[in-house]
Amino acid sequence: MTLRSFIEDTGPPTATIAVVGDDQPGPLEAMLDETFETQSITVETSTSDAIEFTGEFDLELEADGGDIAVLLEDGVPVATSSMADLYESLLAINSDLFVTGTRGLGEIEFPEVLANLDETKLRLRGSPVAHKEKLLLIIVSRRIEQLAWNGNGGTLRSAVQQLSRITDEIGTHEVYTELAASDVDVHVYGVDDAAIDLDVTVHSGTEQRYRNAWFVVYRPDDPADGDGSALVCLEDEPRVWDGF
């Protein structure tokens, strides 16, 4: 199967992020709405009475004093996160934190509302067209790399489009230096425009699959470590990615 066929086969239930708290939309909700404005994910204001919560969600709502984001699939709540957590992990930051290495392995927080957007097809734009959309892909990539780093071996396969990203971006080089020194079997894919000075397996070429693919796929060796995780994207247009 091609990467495109995996993307086209992705079709989740209708996703909504309901912000439960004040009656009026606040600045954080506006930022969240802007982040997902071009997606099939609706952001709306709601109340706890309007959502049919199970016990676990009731407990989380009672324990937090601020607004809560609730992810619903076809109207059914599947995850909650505090808006404060979403602010710290997504809304208040930019990609420079990861490019420069300011936020590295072991420092990636991934709220449940974002984690449960798995199997959700996204079309995201990079800078200068949009400032926040591509950031979600970067955070997911770092989260999967952190999963591999924390795991007991396994295989990580990462397509970076140009191999020079691994050498030129300080944060990316630091991440893959740590991964290469671990027990993880690391494979990197991309156009061969730079020499890689790390103990990783390099796959290079000039075909479209090397130039346009962005994927990070981790598969543990031990089933006890879970099922692994994957981000799969293709650059359809300059700075525009389809994926899940």
PEDADA-V6467 format. One record per residue. NEAR is the number of other C-alpha atoms within 12 Angstrom. Layout:
# PEDADA-V6467
near
NEAR
NEAR
This chain:
# PEDADA-V6467
near
8
14
26
25
16
22
29
22
16
21
20
22
22
22
33
37
43
39
42
38
28
21
15
16
21
20
18
32
35
20
25
37
28
22
33
33
24
21
26
23
30
27
30
33
28
26
22
27
11
17
27
18
24
16
11
15
28
21
15
24
29
17
15
20
15
22
34
40
44
45
39
33
27
16
20
22
32
30
32
40
35
35
37
24
26
33
28
19
34
35
30
22
24
27
32
23
25
31
25
21
24
21
27
32
30
22
22
30
26
30
30
27
33
38
28
26
37
27
25
30
31
35
32
34
31
26
18
12
15
22
24
30
36
33
30
38
39
38
36
39
38
43
35
38
46
33
35
41
35
24
30
25
26
31
34
40
37
42
40
40
32
33
36
24
29
35
25
21
23
22
26
33
27
28
37
40
26
26
39
29
17
25
21
31
32
35
31
37
38
34
28
25
22
19
20
28
18
25
20
28
23
28
26
28
21
18
16
22
27
29
28
31
38
39
41
38
35
39
31
30
20
15
13
13
18
16
19
30
32
34
40
41
45
38
31
23
17
16
23
26
33
35
39
38
